[in-house]
Amino acid sequence: MDTNEHEHVIEITDLRRVYGGGFEAVRGITFRVGRGEIFALLGTNGGGRLSRRS
């Protein structure tokens, strides 16, 4: 298998999150996660999800 270290396994463009009542928690976030990178996403209570792709 040919691996390209610049390959993006996740690509998010213009992410937006609005909660009930119109509270806009996130606006216009764009990012890419490459193969082998480590990233974490935090939820509303501070509990997160950690993912490692190798």
C-alpha angles and dihedrals in degrees: 000000000000110000121203110203090205093057113122115222093184127028121179120187125191096342115194131182122188122179127207111289091038099279106158107208098171130024129181101345115166125180145145130216117207129211110280095019122125120225138169133204119204122211130214093276094047092256109129144194118236121199130183120190118192 
